[in-house]
Amino acid sequence: MATAVATGATSRWATAATPDRHRIPAARGGHYSPNASPLHPTAFLKLPPGRVTARGWLAGQLKLQLEGLCGRYEEFSHFLDFTATGWVRPDKGGWEEVPYWLRGYADLAIVTGDASALATTRRWMDAILATGQSDGFFGPKALRTSLNGGPDFWPFLPLIQALRSWQEYSGDTRIIPFLSRFFRYMNAQGPGAFDTSWIALRWGDGLDSVMWLYNRTGDAFLLDLVDKIHRYGADWGDNLVNPHNVNIAQGFREPAQFALRSGSATDTRNTYGTYAKAMDAYGQFPGGGFAGDENARPGHGDPRQGFETCGIVEFMASHQLLTRITGDPLWADRCEELAFNSLPASLDPSGKAVHYITCANSVDLDDAPKRDRQFQNPFAMLAYLPGVDQYRCCPHNYGMGWPYFTEELWLATPDGGLAAAMYAPSEVSAKVADGTEVTFTEETGYPFTDTVELTLTAPKPLAFPLVLRVPAWCADPEIRVNGQRVAAPAGPAFTRIERTWSSGDRVTLRLPQRTTVRTWAENHDSVSVDHGPLTYSLRIGEEYERIGGSDSFPEYAVHATSPLELRARPGPRPPRRVPAPPLHGPGPRRQPLHAGGHSAHPDRPGPPHPRVDGGRRARGGAAPAEPGAFDGAGRGGHARTDGRGQAAHHVVPDGRPRRRTLAGGPLVPDREPELRQGARRGRHVDREQRARGAVRRHGHGGPPLAAGGQRRRLVPDPQPALRQGAGRRPDVDREQRACRAVRRQRHRRPPVAAGPGRGRLVPDPQPELGQGARRGRDVHRRQRACRAVRRQRDGRPSVAAAVRALPAPLPV
C-alpha cells in the first residue's frame, strides 16, 4: 500500500470545477424524462426508484434502517399518528415531520422491495391524495394561513418528493394532475409566500419538483413558477445568506438548479463559490460536513463543533443532484465522503437511535447540554436517542440518506448509456441503446476494498457508452474489459468506454487506495489520515450506558474507556510512519480505523449490537508496530468511541502533550487542555500536583505544557475561567498561575478551585468539556502532571523530543 505526504485539506473541496475534459457534458436526449425545452439539459439522468437494488454491506444498512428507527418510527412518534395528523385529516395539525419521514420511508420501501413497507407507503399516499381541495391545496388546513396569514409551503416540498418517488415507482396516475393543481395554487400566491421563513431558504427542493413536473406535462405556467421562486427566494449566488447548517446544505445548490432555466454559467459557478465559502469558514475538519450546531458561527469551527444529522443527509442529496446537473465527479466524491464517514456515525450500531450532532472529535456522547463554547443549541444533542421530541427533525428526516444514496449509485446518460456515479455493491436494470433493458451486477467491497467488478446481462449485443467515475484521491486507476486494459485518467474524472457489449462482459475497475494525510490549516494545522474515501479514526474503547427508552428502542450515552490521547512510542530510532496494511488480504491484520459509527466493514468487531454484516467478528489480531512506530492502538486523541459510537473522521491535532504529526508538521499550543493529558472519566487529577509539576519543569528549563513549538513561548489560557486563577485576567501565564498555586499550598491557603471549606474539592464547572467528561463527577487533576514528571525522572523521551527528531517531510 502506498503512502503520501500531507496535503492541504482544501484539495477535496476546491472552488474550481473539474476541467471539462474530465466531466460529462450536458446533452439532450435520454430514456428517462430529460429536461424539455426551453430548460437546459443535464449531464446525467436519474433512474426511477427501484431500478437500483443494494447488495452486500449496503443491503445490510438498508435492512438495519427498515428494522430500526425509520422503519418502525410510526409505532411511537406521535407526529406520525395516522389518525391524528393533518396530512390525513386536514382539520388536525401537522408540519414537516410526516413529510420528512415519508420521504425516506417511501424510498426505503421501494429500494428494499419490502412488501409490508410498500403497503404502508401506499396507505399513506392514498390518504394524502384524498385531502386534495378544489383549488389544489392539500394537507393540514392550518397551513393555508400559518405564515403571516398566508400559506406555509415549506413542509410540502419534502412530501412532494415522496409523491414523485411513488409515482415513478408505481405509475400512480393520480399524482401528476394532483401536483399540477397544487403548483397552480402555489403560482397564484403573492411574494410573501415565497420570501419568508424556511421556504425562502429551501426553494431548491421546489425548483427540482417543478422542473420534474414540467418535463412530464410541458405546462408553461410551471416555467413562470420557476422564475417566481428564483426571483423571491433567498439569493444563494456566491453568498451565505443564512447560517443555519441545514439551510446551507439545501440552499447552496439553488443557483446551479436555476441555471437549467437561465443557461447562465455564472449561476453554476455561484454554487461552487457558495460551497467553498461554507467549507473555508466552517468545514475545517474531515467527514465532508461543516460546523453547524445548529448554526454555523464565526470562530466556532474546531473539531468539537459538529454537523447536524439533517445537514448530513441534505448535503448528500445536494451533491447527488449537482452530479447530475454538472457532470462533475467532485460532487460524487463529496457525497461518498459523507456517506462513508459521517452518516453511519450519526446512528447507533443497531440503527434504532440517532444523535442530533455528529462531531469529528467527541469526548463523550452524553445526554447533557453543552455551553455555547461548543454548541449553540441549549439542549442535549449527543446521546443516541429515538428523540421524537428532543431531536424531532433529525430522526424523522435521516431516513432518506441510504435510500437516496442507493438510487444515485447508477445514472443514465443522455445518449442511451449508463454511468456508475458512486460505488457500492448493487445491481441496476435500465434501458440502454435502443431502449433495451440490461442489467449490471456490481460486486465489490468498496470502500473497504479497491476493486469493483461489473458483469453485464443483456438479451443481445448492444452499442452504448459505460461511464465510470475515478475519484479525486485516485491517481493511478486501472480499468480492464474482459481482461484487456483500457486507458483511464487520474481522478477526479469521468471516463467513457464506448463499445458493443454482449451478455457476460466483465469490467474490472481498480482504484488503488493510498494512505494520505490532510492538514487543516485553519484548525492549527491539525491533521487527519485518509485511506481512499475513508478517514481513519483511532480506536477508542467505549461503554454504553442505558439512560432510558424501551427494550426495543433503548437510549444510550456512550463513554470512552481508554485514554483520549495519541502518543509516539519511544524506541531505538526516531518514530517514522509505518504504512497501513491492506484492509483485506492474507497475513496479520491490523484493525483498520474506518468509516463512521457502526462501520459497514465486514470484519469489524464491536459491542453487542446488531451490525451491518449480522455480527461477524474479526479474524486475526493486530499486527505489532515496529519500535518507534506511531502508536495509535487504544490511544486516540479526539477519536470516536471505538469506531462505532462516534464519527469516523477524526482530526489528530498537535498540542499538549506534543504528539507526532504524521507529516512532521509544526506543533501548536494546546487549545483544549481539559480534553487531553489523561482525559479519562473517573480520574481524579489534583490541580496542585499539576501546578507543582509545572514549577519543576520551569526550574529544570523544560517547556510548560501549554507552550507551543518555541520551547518557552507562553500562550494565553484558552479557558482561564475554568482553571486556577479564574476570573483574574483573560491572558493567564500558566507558569505564573502554577507558582501561585504552590505558594498557596505552602502557606496553607486553599486553592482557588476549592470551595469555602479549605481544600474541599468541588464539581468541575463544565464537566461535559472537562477532564473525565462525565456529568456530575468531582474532578481532580493530579495524574496528568505526574506522568510528565515520571517521564522526566526515568529519562524517557518526551513526545515532543520524539517529534523533533523526525525527518521532514516524510517520504512518499
N, C-alpha and C positions, 0 to 999 in steps of 0.2 A: 504494500500500500504506500502510496506517495504521500509526502507531507509538504507543506508550503509555508513560507514565512508569512508574517502578518500582513493583512491588507486593511484598507480603510473600510469602516462599516458601511459607508455610502455606496460601495460597489454593488450592493443588492437592490438599491433603490435610487439609481442615478436619475437626475432630472430629464436627461435626454432620452428620446425614444431609441429603440434598436434601429440600426441602419436599415434602409429599405431592402437591401439585398437579402437580409435575413428575416424579413417579415413576409407575411402573406398579404398581397394587395386585395383591396375590396373589389368585388366584381358582381355583375348582375347574374341572376340565374340561380338554379338550385332546386332540389326536390322538396325542400321544407320551408315553405312560406317566406321567400326572400322579400326584402323591402320593395314595395311597389313605388313606382314613380309618382311624385317627384322626390320621395325620400331617397337619400343616397344609399348605396349598397354597403354591406358589411363584408369583412374578410371571411367569416365563418357563419354557419347557420346552426342554431340549436336544434338538436334532435328532440322529438316528442318524448315526454316522460314515459318510461317503461322500455325504451329501446336499448338502454344500457342496464345491465344487471351486474351486481357485485359478486365477487368470488373471494376466497381466501380470507385474509385478515379484515378486508373491508366489509365483507358479508358478516363477519363477527361483530364489527362495530354496529352495523345496522340491526343485528339481532339484539344486541345489548340495548339499543335505543328502543326497539319495539317492545321488549320485555321490561324496560325500565321507565324512566320518568316520562318521556314523551308518549310512549305507547299506552301508559296507564294513568296519565295525569288527569284524565276526565273523571277518574274514580274519586279524587279527593280535592281537586281545585274547585272551589265554589264559583269561580269565574266561568267554569266550563259546565255548569249545571244546565243540562239541555232544556229543562222545563222552566228555568228562571233567567235565561239570558234574552236580551232584546234582539239578538240575531236570529232567534227562533220565534219569540213572542214580542213584537215591536213595542208593546206597552211597558215592557221591562227595560232595565238598564243594560248597558254594555259599551265597551270601548275597545281597546286594542288586544285584549287577552285572547278572546276566541279567534280573531284573525291571525294573530301571531302563531298560536298553537296549531290551528288548522292548516296553515301554510306548510309547516313542517310535517305534520301528521299525514296530510293527504299525499305528499310526495314520498314519505316513508312507506305508506301503504302500497303505492304504485311500484317503487323500485324493489320492494321485497316480494310483492305479489301475495301478501298475506290476506287470506280470504276474510278473516274477521275484521281486520283493519280496513279493508276495502268496503265492507258492508257498513262499518261505522262512518266512513267518509261519505258514502252515498246517502246515508241518513241525514247527515249534517247538510250536504249540498241540497237535497230535496227541501229541507226545512228553510234554508236561507233563500232559495229561489222563490219559495212560496210567500215571502214577505214583500215581494216587489209591489210598488204602488203604481198608479196610472201615470204619474209624472216621471217615473223612472227611479225614484228614491226607494231604498230598501233598508231593512235592518231597524235598529232602535229609533223610535220616533224622536226621542230626546236629542239625537244628533242633528236633527234639522235646524235647531236653534241654539245649540250648545256653545258655539264660538261667536261671541259678541252678537248674538241674535241671529246668526246665520249658520249654515251647515259646517260641521267639522269633518272634512274629507280625509283626514289622516288615517283613521282606523280602517277605512275602506280599501286603502291601497294594498296592504298585505293580504286582505281577504280576496281581492280581485286576482292576485297572483295564484291563490289556491284554486279559484274558479277556472282560471286559464289552464292550469295543470290538469284539472279534472276533465275539461273539455277536450284537450288534446289526447288524453288517455282513453276516455270513454266514448268520445264522439257525441256527447250530450248536446242535442240540437237546441236546447232552451237557452244555453249560456250566451251565445253571441248576440241574439236580439236583446236579452236581458241587460248585457253590458252596454249595448248601443243606447238603450233608453236611459241608463244611468249616466252615461257620458253626455248625452244631450242635456239632462238635468244639470250636470256639472257646468257645462259650457254656458248655460243661461245665468249663472251666478255672477255677481259683481266682483271687483278686485279684492274686497275684504275676505272672500272665501279662499283666496289664493296667496295672500301676502302676510298672513298672520299665523303665529304659533308654530307648532311642529310641522304642519303641512307645508309652510313656506320653505322649510329647510330640507324637505324629503321628497320633493317633486320628481326626483329621478325615478322613483318607483312608478309614479304616474305616467311619465313620458314613455317608459318601456311598455306599459299596458295599453296606452292609447295607440302607439305605433303598432303593437301586436294586433289590435283590432282593425286598424286601417288596412293592414296587409291582408286581412280576410274579407273586408267589406268594401273598401275603397270609398267610404263616405267622406266627402270633402270637409264636413264640419269638424272631423277629427283633426285635420291639419290646423284649423283655426284654434282648436283646443290646445294643440301642441304649442302654438305661438303664444297663446294666452298664459299657459303655465310658465313658459320661459320668461315672458315679459314681467309677470308679477311675482314669481318665485324669487327666492334668495339668489343673489349673484355669486356663484361659486367660481367665477372666472379668475383663476390665479389668485384666489382670495380665501382666507379662512374666516368666513363670516360669522361663525358661531363656534364656541369652544367645546360644546358637548360632543363626547367621543363618538357616539352613535350617529349624530348628525353629520360629523365629518366623514365617517366611514360610508355613509349612504350618499351624502351630498356632493362630495368632491368630483364624482363622475358625471354630474349633470351636464357640464359644457360639452363633453365628448358625445353624450347622447344627443344633445341638441344639434351637434354638427351633422347628424344624419338628416336633419331638416335644412340647416343653413348651408351646408357644404363648406364651412369655414375651417381651414386648417388651424386658425388661431384658437377656435373653440376647443379643438382636440388638444392643442398644446397647453391650454389653460388647465386642463385636467391633470396633465403631467406636472405642471407648476404647482398646483394646489396640493397634490400628493407630496411633492418634495418639500414644500413648506411645512406641512404637518410632520413629516418624518425628521426633517432637520431640527425642528424645535422640540419635538416630543418623542421621537422614535429612536432614542439613543440606547436601545438595548435589543437583544435578539428576540426572535419569535415571530417577526412580521408585523407586530402591532405597535402601538404607541401609548404613552402615558395619558390615560383619561379615566379619572376616578372620582367623580363622574365626569367632570370637565377636564380638559387639558388646560394646565395652568402654567404660565411662565415661571421658570425656576423650580418646577416640580417634575423633573423628567428622569430621576435616577431609578435604578432597577427595583426599588421597593414600591414605586408607583406602578400601578397595573393597568390592565386593559379590560374593559367590561366584556362579559360573555356575549351580550348582544352585539358589541362592537366587533368581536372576532367573526361572527357568522355574517354580519352585514358587510364587513370588509372583504371577506371571501367572495360573497355574491357580487360585489362591485368588480373585483378582479376578474371574475369569470365573464361578466358582461363586457368588460373592456378588452378581454382577449378576443371575443367575437367581433367587436367593433373595429379594433385597430389591427388585428393580426400580429400584435407584438408579443413575443414569447415571455417577456419580462413579467407581464401580468399573471401568467400561469405560474411562473416561478414563485411569485409573491403569494398566490393562493396556496400553493403547496407548502410554503414555509409556515403559514398559519395553520393549515390542516394537519401537518405532521408534528408541529411543535407546541402550538397554543391551544387548539381546540380540544385535544384529548385531556390536557391538564385542567380544563375548565370543568370536567366531570369527575366524579369519584369512580373508582375502578369498576363498580357494579353498574354504572350508568343510571343510578337511581337518585342522584343528587347533583347539584351544581354549586359553584360559588359565584358570587357576583363579580369579583375581580380576580384576575389571574396575573400574578406578578412574576417577573423574571427572577427576582430574588425574594424568597419568603422565609422568614424566621420561624413563623408559627401560623398555622391555619386555625385560629381560634375564633370563637364567636363573641368577640368584644369590639366595640367601636374603636377607631383609631383617631388620633389627633389630626388636626389639619396639616401637620407637617408631612404625614404620609398620605392620607386620603382626605378628600374634600367632604364626602358624604358623612353624616354623623352616625350612621347605623353600622352594625357589624356586617362585613362583606366577605369574609374569607372562609368560614366553615362550610362544609358540604351539607346542604340542606335541600329538601324539596322546595322550600322557600315560596310557598303560594303567595303570602303577603309580604314577607320580609324582603324577598328578592323580586317578586312579582313579574317584571318584564322578562328577565333572563330565562327562567325555567319555562316560560311559555314560548319564548322566541328561539331558543337554541336549536330546536328540532330540525330546522332547515339545513343545518350545517353539513352533515354527512349525506343526506339525500341529494341536495343540490350538487355537492362535490361529485357524487356518483354519476349524475346525469350529464355533467360537463366534462367527464373524462374524454369522451369522444364527441366530435363535432362533424358536421357535414361541410363540404366545400361547395362554392357556387358552381363549379364545373363538374359536379357529379362524383366527387371523391369523398374520402373520409380522412379525418385528422385525429391523431392521438395527442390531445392537447395537454393532458396530465396523465400520470401513470399510477396504476394500482391494479391488482388482479380483478379482471372483469370480462364481460362478453358484450359485444354490440351487434345488433342486427339492424341493418339500414339499407336504403336504396342507394345504388351507385349507377354510374354509366347511363344506360337507357331506362333506368327505373327498376332494374332487377335487384332483389334483396339478397344481400350476402351477410355472412357472419364472420367476425374476427373474434377469436378467443385469445385473451391476453393472460399469459402465465408469467407471474413474477412475484418476487418477494419485496420489490421496491416499496418503500425507500430503504429497506434494510439490506437489500442486495442491489447489485448494479446492472443486472441483466433483465431484459424484457423480451419475451418470446411471443410473437403474434402468429397465429395459424388461421388461414382463410378457409372457409367453407362456402362454395359458390356452385350454382346449378350449371354454369357454363363458363368458358373463358370470357373475360371482360376486361376492357381497357379503361382504367381510371387512375387518378393520382392517389397515392397514400402519403399523407403529410405526417412527419414525426417532429416532435419538439426536442431540441437539445438545450438543456438548462444552462443558465449563465455560469454556473460553477463547474461545468464540464468542458475541459479544454481539448480532450482527445477522444471523441466518441468513435464508436465502431459500429457500422451497420452492415449486415450480411443478408442477402436474399437467396434462399436455398443454398447457403454456404458460400456464395460469391460476394466478395466485399464490394461495396459501393461507396462513393465519395460522401463524406459527412463533414460539415463545417463545425468549428468550435462554437460553443454557446456564447451568448444567447442566440438561438436561431430556430426557425422552422425550415425543414428541408423536405423536398418533394421527391418521391420515387414514382415515376410515370412508366408504366409498362402494361402489358396484357397479363392479367392474373388468372391463375387456374386454381381450382379447389385443391387444397393440400399444400399450397405455397406457404413457406415459413419465412418470417422476417425476424432476425435476431438483432436487437439493439443493445449495445453495451455502453454504459455511461460510467466510466471509471470514477470512483469517488475518492477525492483527496481530502486529507485532514488539513484544515487551514485554520488560521487564527484571524478573527476580526478585532480590530481595535476601535473602541468607541471614544473618539477624541473628546467629545463634549461631556462624557462621563469620566473625566480624569484618566483618560487612556486605559479604562477598563478593557478587558478582552473577553471574548467568547470563542469557543472551539467548535468548528463545524466539521461534519463529515458528509459531504454531498449535501442533500437537502435537510439533513438533521443537524441540530445543535446539541452537543453533549451537555450533560449536567453531571455534577458529582453525585455519587450515590450516598444519600443520607438515610440513616436508619429512621424509622417512623413508628409512632404509636397512635393508633386510632382510639379516640375517646368518645364513647357513645354519649351524646348530650341531649338526646330527645328523639322524636319521631316514633314510628311504629316498627315492628319487626320486619315488615315488608319494605318499608321505606325509612330506614334509620337516618338520624342526623349525626354527623361526626365532626369533631375537631381533630386535627392531625398535628402531632407534636414531633419534633426531631428528637432522636435518641442517640445521636452521635454528634461530635463537635462540628460546628458550622465554620470551619476554617480550612484553609488549604496551605500545605507547607511542603517544603522541599526536604527530602530525606538525605541526611548527611552521608558521605561516602568517601572513598579514597580519591575520587576525581570529581571535578565540578559537575553539578547537575546538568543534564542535557536532555533534550527531548527524545523520547522513545516513540517511534511511530506506532500508532494504534494498530492492533491486529485486524484481520478481516472480520467482518461481522458474521460470516459463515465460513465453514471450511474445516478441514481436519486439524488436529493438534489442539493444544491447550487453548482455551478461550478466555480472554479477559472480558469481564462483564462490560458490555457497551453502555454508554450513557446516552439514552436515546429519547425518541420523540414523546414528549409530553406525558403528563398524568399517567394513566394506565396505558403504557405503550402497547402498540399492536405487535411488538416484536415477538416472533413465535417462540423464542427461547427465554422469555423474560420471567425470572422468579418474582414472587411478590406476596403480599399479605393474603389472608384467606378471604378473598372476594372473587366473584365471577370475573372471568377475563375474556379478552378477545378470542383467545385460542382454546377456551374451555379449561384453562387452568394448568397447562403443562408446565413443568418445571425445567430449569436449565440443565443441560447435560454438560458436565465438566466445570471445573472451578476457574478461579482467577489465576492467570499466569503471574509468577513473581516478577516484580520490577527489578531492573538492574541496579547495582549500587549507585547511588547518586541520582537515580531516576526520579522523575516527578511523581510524587506520591499523592494520589487523589482518592485512594480507596477508603471510603468511610469518613473522609475528612473534607467535606465540601463546604467551602465558604459560600454563602449565597446560593446554595443549590436547593432544588426542590427536595421534598422529603422522599427519598428512595426512588424517585423517578416515577412514582405512582400517584402520590398525593399532591404534587405541585408541578410547576411548569418545567418543561424540558430544557428550555433555553435559559441558560444561566450565565450571567456575567461573573467573571472571576476578577474582582478589582484588585489593583495594587494598593496596599495600605498597611496599616499596622496590624499584626507584625509583618515585616517585609516578606512578601511572598514572591516567588518567581513568576514573572510574566512570561508566558511560553515563548513570546517573541523577543525576550530580552528587553522589554520596553522600560520606560522610566518608572521610578517609584513616586508615589504621591502621598500627601497627607491622608491620614485616616479620616474619612467623613462620617463614619458611624462606629466609633469605638465601642459603644454599648452593645453592638451586634457581633463583635469579634472577641479575640483573646478569651478562649474558653467559654464562648457563648453557649451554654448548655443549661437547660432548665434544671432548677433544683440546686445548682451550685451556689454556694454562699461565698462571695468574694468580698473580703473586708477592704473597704476603701483605704483605710490607714495602712494596711500591709502594702497595697499597691503604691501608695504615696512613698513609703519607705524605700520600695524598690526603685522608684523614680529618682529619689535623692541619691541612693547608692550609685545608680547609673551616672548621675551627674558628677559625683565625686570621682568616679573612675574614667571620666571622659567619654562615657557611652552616650549615644543619641537618645533623647527622650522618645517614648513610644509614639508620640504624635508627630515626631519630626518627619519631614519629607526626605527627598533624595539627598539634599545637603545635610550632612551629619548633624549639625547643631542648629539647623534652621527651625525656628519655632513658628507655630501656626496658630491662628485664632481657634479657640474652642468652638466646635460647631454646635454644641448644645450646653452652653455654660449654665443654663438654668437647671440642668439635671445633674450637675456634678458638684464637687466641693467648691465652695465659694459662690453658691448660687445667688444670682441677682446682683453681684457687685458691679461688674462692667462687662460689656459684650466680648471683648478680646481678653481672654484669661490665659496667661502663660501657665502651662501645666506644671512646669518645674517649680515656679513660684508657688503655685497652689499646693503642690505636694509638700514643699518645705513648711508652709504654714500649717498643713495638717499634722506633720510630725511634731512641730513645736507645740501645737495644741495638745497632742498626746503627752509630750514630755512634761508640760505644765499642768497636766490632768484637767485640761479644758475639753469639753465634749466636742466631737467633730461637728461640722456644720450640718451634716446629713442626719445627725442624731435628733431624737425628739427632746421634749422638755426634760425627761429624766436622763441624766448623763450616761452616755454610752448605749442608750436603748436604740435598737435598730428599728427602722420604720419601713413600711412597704415602699417599693420603688414607685415614684410618682408617675412613671409611664411604663408599666410592666410590659405592655404589648410591644414597646420598642426596645426594651432594655435587656440586660443580661438575664438569661433564663427564660425570657419571653414567654412567661406563663402567668395568667392573671392571678392577682391576689397573693403571690408569694413574696415573703420578705427576702430581699436580695442583698447578699454580701458581695464583695468583690476582691477577695484575698488571693485566690489561687491563680488568677490571671497574672498578677505581678510575680508571684512566687516561681512560676515556670521560667520566666525570663531570668530571674536571679539564679535558679539552679542551672540553667544552660551556661551562664557565665562562670559559675563556681566550678562546674565539671569540665570546663574547657571545650564544651561542644560548640560548634559554629552556629551562629545565629542564622536565621533565614536570610537576613539582609546580606550577611557575608557570602552566603552561597550565591545569592543573586549577583553580587558584584563580581564574582569570579566567572560569570557566564561569558562566553564569546557572543558577540553581536555583529551582524544579525545571525540568526540560526540558519544553518544550511538547508537548502531545498532537498 
